[in-house]
Structures are given as structure tokens and as C-alpha cells.
Amino acid sequence: MKRENLILLADAYKYAHHKFYYPGTTKIYSYLESRGGMFDETIFFGLQYFLKEYLQGPAFAQQDLDEADGFLKQVFGRDDVFDKAKFQYILDKYNGHLPVKIKAVAEGIAVPTSNVLMTIENTDPECYWLTNFLETLLMQVWYPCTVATLSNQIRKVVTQFYSETATEGAEAGIDFVLNDFGFRGVSSVESAKIGGAAHLINFSGSDNLAGSGMAINYYDATKVYGLSIPATEHSICTLLGREGELEIFRHVLRVFPTGTIACVSDSYNIFKACKEYWGGELKEEILNRDGTLVIRPDSGDPIRTLLEIFGILFETFGFTTNPKGYKVLPPQVRVIQGDGVNYAEIINIYNALKANGISAENLVLGMGGALLQKVDRDTQKFALKCSSAVINGQEVAVEKSPTEMDAQGSITPSFKKSKAGRLKLVKINGIFKTVNEQEHLNLADELRTVFENGELVNTITFEQVKANANLN
């Protein structure tokens, strides 16, 4: 399969920048940060994928350069914008290996927002223009970082409710509480791969096979981390019509007489299904199974539907009350909510369960588009900005400091103010802080070189990424 043409993986306006940089510029140094957003910390993840997929080794060949030359002349309608010689220099001198150095915080680490996560600079003075040319592609690391952060924050929510309401020992099941249902809901297979792997940093439940494949192929994972169970869909449960739903349910139980299985149960009337079928006709068969039936509603208001379902299931199957005072279904029965699930609704759902004396361990979740698709670069306010340059032999601190008008008409500093100078990330009393390279010389820089002149350095395994996230 032909590799993407790296020379064409940039915003069009980038191709004129080699002329716009002030004469005598020989170094551009830029940094990536998450400037704020939905959460006050960001898990860094996904850079190694982009480095391996797009930048390592000869990043482009003569054929790519010739293709780009003709393509970009059409884009601009003139031949004085794209300078083929700039890339020809890299091809001739470095055989297409990119003369840049990238440093980054270890993947899996959670860093408070407004801190440097990555830096990039050119290593050849002739290639000053290359640093920010790569912004378009490298900025896409915002996506796996944001999915990893969202998934991690949900795990914190789940863990909190388990600590408050669940039976001691039940927390072993948290790995499977949030399941990735997002493959069909994302814009591309690449998104499914990257986002799916980001979720697997925090949870093991996933129907997104692409995520496990990405972890193996780009992070040398030693096993498949996304695990799933046999589960039905509506095309199965509606085959015999309304009158045949019970027979379908019975068939589902019998083709998998052991282990955990899930069955969508809202094809016609979820409440009837729970009361008359699962909790009635099939009750003894379920309770005698060596395994768990997970009942799945897939429509209606999540909270009202779940509370009604749990009421029916407690009535039909019985329950125990754990030492914390919350009801727990028999281990053979659980519920999964996979419709209308997002970060805020998860909190609402677990609060409702808690308020009604229902343990969090009775419920697991499926999350699709809200996990992998309903995020954007502004969810965590990612930006990549130049902070240092060398012009005619002099190092210059570079920054932007815009102002904006508030609702009262006052001019105030913008959150988009950038950092100046060459940066490092240090820990002061255990807390990450971004400082100038020449400050706190006694403290180690948490940014380490991961890419230099076309080669990956200090690669990380998926196991190490997960360990870093768990340390948080």
C-alpha cells in the first residue's frame, strides 16, 4: 500500500511560509500544549503512532516530490509559492529523513493543562521552515490525547461511585464498565484505530477491534487489550416478530449456555421483556446458568428507563443488600446502557442509581460517538506555537499575547497567550510546571527526545503507556 505523500499533508497556507519567515532565520522551535478545556489535565498519547506512520525513515521519495510539485502549482495557480528545492534539499542530503528533533512527555502521563507536552525544532538551519510545516499533521495528536483523557475521567467517575456504593471486591470489574462501541460512529478507520487504542489505556471493554490492532502494531502491545462478549442486535431479536421475541431470547440463552452474554431487549417493550420474559419464563434458566446475562435497553430516557428496569429486575430476580446499604442483583443478571451515554449523563445515571439505593456494580456502559467522535481540538484547547527562533545568529523569544473584549466591553488578555523561549517540563513538589530551559537546572526535564533526524528514539510500549496512566 502506498504511503501518504507527506509533502501534501499540510494546510495550503504553509507552503508560502519559507518566504514569509524573516531573512536570516535559521531555527524555529515550537511547542504543543493543551490550554484548558473540559478537564484540567490531559493524558498525552498517540504521538508514536504519527511518528511511525508518517515521519520515520525516508518520509518521502522523489515520486512524492514530483507529484506534489504539479499538484501545488494547480492549488495556487502560480509557480512562485511552493519551492520544490526546499524538499529536494532534504531528499538529496538526508535521503528524505526529516532534519527535526521532537521531545515529548512520556505517553500515558496526565499533565495539568497549560503545560508543554511536546517540542519540535529543525536540526538543519536550511530547514527552518520545516518545523511548523509539520504542525498540521502533528497537531492531530489532539485526538488520541482527548479520547484518552475523556475515557480516563470517566474511569475516575466510575471508581468514585464504586467506592461509595459497590460491594468490596467489585472494583475488579471496573475494567469492563465502559465499553467502546464507537467504530461505526467515527469518520474513518484511522480514527477508530487511534481513538480505540486511547480508550484501552483506561478500560478493557471494547467492540472496536481496530484499537487493539493499533496498540499491537504501533506500540508493541504483547496481547489484545480490547475484550468483548457475544451480544445480539435488533436484526436477531426481531426475526420472529413481536410474538416470537421470547423464543429468540430462549435461543440466545441456549446457544451460549455459559459465560457472559448480552441481549438487546427493547425491540418492542423493554419492561415486558424484563418482567415477563427474562424475569418470568426464563428466570430459572438464567439463575441456573454458569454465567451472566446482560440486558440491554437501547431507547428512551436513560435514567427513567434504567430505574424502571432495575425495579422490575429486583422484584423478579430478588437482590441482596451489600454492607454499604445498596441493592445488588444476583450475579447472573446485569444491565448495560449503551444509548445516550456521555460524560455528563454517566454522572447523572450513577447519581440516580445511588439516590435510589442501587449499587453501581449492577450497570455497565457502552459509549460510541460520544467517546470517539463528539470531541474536537477545542475540547482540551490544543495549540502548537512557535516560542523561540534564531535570526541572523541571535536567539529570539517568540510569543503571542492577544487581547479580547469581554461581555462588558472591557479589553482583557486572551487565554490564547503563548509561552516564550525554549521550554522544559519539570516537577516541583510532585507537580508539573513549564519553565524556561535555563531555569531550575537541578530538575530533570520530563520531556525526552522521541524523534531525531528521521529516527524514533525512546519508543514506548502499550504496557508502559497503561502503567503511566495508572500512576496518575
N, C-alpha and C positions, 0 to 999 in steps of 0.2 A: 504494500500500500504506500502510495506517495505521501511523503511528509508534507505538512502545510508549508507554504512558502513564507518563511519568517519575514522576508523583506516587505511583504504585503500585510503583515499583521500589526498595523498601526493606524491611528486616526490620520486622515489625509493631511491635516494641517501640519503634522510633524515633519513632512518631507521638505519643507522650506526652512526649517529651524537652523540648519547648518549655515545658512546665510544670515539669519537674524541674530545669532549669538555675536556679541561684540568682538571686533577684531582683536586677536591676541589671546582669545580664550583657549585654554589647553586642558582644563579639568572641570567637569561638572559632577557634583556629589549631591545625591538626593536621598530622601528617607521616606519611609512609609509609616503612617500612624493611623490609628482609629481615634477620631477626635471626640467621640462621645456616642450618644445614641440611646438605643433601647436598654442596654445593660452597661454597668460601669466598669466592666472588664471584658476583654476579648481574648479568646483562645486562638493562638496562631497555628494555622495548619494549612497545608496544601502547596506550599512553595516548591517542595521537592518534586511534586507532580509536574509543575510547569517547567522547572529546570530540566527534568529528564525528557519530557515530551517535546519541548520546543527549543531549548537553548544549548544543551550539551553537545560536545563533539563539533564536527563541522555543521554549523546551524543552517547553512545554505550552500548551494553549489552554483556553478556558472549558469546552468539552465534556469535556476530560480532568478538570478540577477537579470538575465536577458529577458525573461518573461515579465519581470517587474518593470523593466525599462519601458517596454512597449505599453504596458498596462497604465502606468502612471502618466505617460505622455497624453494618453486619452483622458485620464482623470482631470488633468489641469489644462489641457488644450494648449500647452506650450512646453518647450523643452529646456527651460532655464530654472525649473523648480527642483525636480529630482536630479541629483548628481550621482550618476552611476559610478563615477570614480571613487566615491566615498566607500561604497561596498566592495568595489574591485580591489581597493587597498587591503581590506580585511581578508578577502579571498586570496590575494597574491601573497601577502605577508604571513597570514596566520591560517591559511587553508580553511577559511570560514569559521575558525574558532573565535568567539567573541571576546575582545580585549576589555572585559569588565570584571569587577570584583563585587560580589554581593555578600553581605553579612546579615545574619538574622538571629533572632531569639530562637531557642530550641522549640521545635514544633510540639504542640500539646500543652505548652505553658500558657497559663492565663495571666495576662498583663493588664493592669488598670489602663483605662482609656487615656488618651493624650500623652502616650509614651511612644518612643520609636520602637518599631517592630523589625525593621529591615532597612539597610542602607545599600546603595549601589553607586559605583563610580567607575569611570573609564580608567584603564591602566596604560593606554597609549595616548599621548597628547594629541595625536591626529584625530582621535575618535571621541573628542569632547561631546559631539552631537549624539553619540550612541546611548549615553546614559538615559536621557529622558525619551529617546526614541522607543525604548523598551517599556516605557510606562504603560502604554495601552494594554499590552499583554500581561505584564506582571501585576498590574492593578487588579486583574481578575482573581487574585488570591483573596480578595474581599469575600468571595462567595463561600469557599470552604471554611474560612475563618468564621463567617457569620453563622453558617449552619452548625458548625461545631460549638459555637458559643450558645446558640439557641437551645440545642439539644442538651448541653451541659447545664444550662439554667433550669431546664425542665427537670433534669435529674435532681437538682437541688430541691425543687418544689416537691417532687415525689418523695424524696428522702425525708423531708420535713414532716409530711403527712404520715408517712410510715412510722416515724419516731413518735408521733402523737397518738396514732390510732391503731397501729398494726400489732399483731402478736409477735412477741420476741422470737427472732429467728426468721421471720417472714421477709426481712430485708434482703435475704439471699435471692429473692425473686425480682428485685428491682431491675436487674439487668434486662428483664423481658417486659417491663411495664410499658415503655414507649417503643412502638414498632414502626419502622419506616415503610409506609405504603405509597411512597412518592414517585416511583419510577414512571408511571403513566402520566403523572401530573407535571413533569418538568419539560423544559423546552428542547432538550436534546439528550442523547445518550451520554455525552460528556458531562452534562450537569448531573445526571443520575449517578455516574461514577464518582464524581468529586464530592457531591453532597452526601451520597450514600456512605462513602468512607468517613466523611466528617462525623456523621451520626454514630458510626461504630466506635468512635473514640469513647463514647459515653454509655452506649447500650448495645446489647447483643441481638435484640429482636429486629428482624428486617426481612421484608419480601423483595428487597432491592438487591438482586444478585450482583449488579454492576459495582456496587460499593465494595463488596468483598473482593471482587476481581481487581479493583484499583489498589486496594491495600496490599494485595499479594504482588501485583506487577510493578508497582512504583515504590512500595515501602517494605518489600521483602517480608510480608507477614508470613508466619510459619503455618498458618491454618486459615480456614474460612471462619470469619468472625460473625457474619450475619446469619443468624439461625432462624428457622421458621417451623411451622407445623402444617399438617393437612387442614385445609379450610375450604368451605363451599363458597359459591357465588349464586346470584339470583337465577342464572341460567340453569342451574342444577335444581334449586329448591322450587322452581315454578314449573318443572317439566310435566307434572301430573295435575297441574291446576290447583285451585283452592282446596278441592276435596281430597286431593292426593298429597297434600303437604305432610300430613302425619306419616304416610308411608315413606316419603322421601327421608324424613327425619329418622325413621326406624332403620332405613337402609344405610344412612350415614353412620349411625352408631355401629352397625354390624360389619361394615367393610373395614372399619378400624376399631376393633373391639378393645384395644389397649392404647395407652398413650394419650397425649393431649390433642384434641381436635377442636376446630371452631366451625360454627354453623350460623350463617346469616338467617335471621328468624323474623324479619319484618315484611316478608313478601306480601302478606295480606293483613294480619293483625298480630302484632308482636305480643300483645298482652294475652290474647287467647293462646298463642303458641307457647308462652311461658307457663300459663296456668293449666291448660287442658292437655297439651302435648308433652312438653318437657317435664312439667311438674305433675302430670296426671298419668296418661297412658304409658309414658316411657320412664317414669320416675324410678321404679325399681331397677330397670336395666341400667340406668345412669349410675345409681348408687352402688350397683354391683360391679361396675366397670373398674378395671385397674388403669385409671387414667382420669383425665379431666375434660369435661365438655365446656367449651367457652361459647356462650350465647352472644350473638352479635346483633344489636339493633343497628339500623342504618338510615333512620329517618326520624323526623320530629325534633322537638326541643330536647337537647341532650340531658339537661338536668331533670326536667319533669319526667321524661321517658325513663331515665335510669332509676329515679326514686320509685316510680310505679313498678318497674320490673323487679327491683330488689324487694319491694314489699310483697310481691307475688311469690318470688323465689323463697323468701324467708318463711312465708306461710306454707308453701307446698313442700319444700325440702327440709325445713327446720334450720336451726342455726345454733351456734354456741356464742357465748359472750366471753371475749378474751379478758385478761386481767386489767386492761385499760378501760374496760366497760363498753366495747364496741362489738357489734354483731359480725359474725363470720359464717359464711356459707360452708356446707360440707366441702371437703377438698375436691370432690368430684364435679363441682359446679363453679364456674366463674363467668364474668361478663367482660366483653371488650367493646369499648366505644371508639368507633373509627370515623364518625361523621360529625362535622362541625367542630373539630378539635383544633385549638390553637393555644398559645401560651396563656393568654388571659382566661380562656374558657377552662383550661385544665385546673387553674387555681379555683375558679368558680365551682367546678364539678366536685373537687375534693373538699372544698368548704361545705358544700351542700351535703355530701356524704357524712362528714364529721358532725354537722349540725343535726343530722338525723340518726346518729348513733351507729353509723355503718363504717366498718374498718376499710381503710384504703386497699387492703390486700385482696378485696373482692373484685377489684377492677383493674383491667389493663387497657392500654390505649393504642390506637392506630392513628398515624398522622401522615398525611400525604403532601398536598400542595402547600399547606401552611408551614411545613417543615423545610421543604426543598425549593419552593417556588415563590412563596409570599415574603420574600426578603429582597432587599436591594442594597446598593452600595451605601445608601444613607441610613440603613438600619443601625449600623455602627459607625457611620460617617467616616469612611475610609478616604484617605488622600495620600498622594505621593508628590512631594515638593522638593525643589532644589533648596539646599541650605548652605552650600559652600561652592565656591568656584575659584579657579586660578586664572587670572587675566594678566597677560604680559609679565608673568613671573610672580605676581602678587596674589596671595590668598585673600579672598574676599568673603565675608559672612553675608549670606543672602537670605532675605526673608520678605514675606508679605504681611502687611498689617492693615487690612481693610477696616472700614467703619460701616455701620449700617444705621438706619433710622428705626427707632422703636415705635410702639403704638402711640406714644405721647409726642412724637415728633423730635425727640432728642437724638443726637448723634452719639452712638456708643461703639466701642470696639466689637468687631465680629469674632465669633468662635473660630473663624477660618484663619486667624492669625497663625502663621507658620513659625517653626523654630529656625534659629540661625546658627551657622557654624558646623563643624564636624562633631558628630554626636556619639555618645555611648550610653548604654543602659546598665545601670548599676543597682545593687540592692543596698539600701541604707536601713539598718534595723529591720531587715527582712522585707522591706517594701521597695518595689521597683521605682526607679526615678531616672529620668532622662537628664543627662548633664553633658557639658562640653567635654571633648576628648581630653583636654588638659586639666580638667577638674578631677578631684578625688582619685589621684593617681595610685593610691593604695588599694583601690577597689577594682575587682575584676570586671571586665566588660562582659555582660551577658550576651552580647551579640558575637557570634562566631562566624568565621568565613565558611560559606556553604558552596560558593561557586567562584572560580577564578580562571580567567582566560580559557573558557570553554570546557572546563572540567568541574565535576561535582567534588566537593570536599566535605568531610564530616557528614556523610549521609546518615540518616536515621531510620530505624526500623519501626514498623507499626506498633510493635510491642513497647518500644521506648516512648512512642507518642502517647499511647494509652497510659503508661506509667507516669509520664509527665502530667497528664490531665488528672490522674488520681491523686497526685501530690497536692493538687490545688485544694 
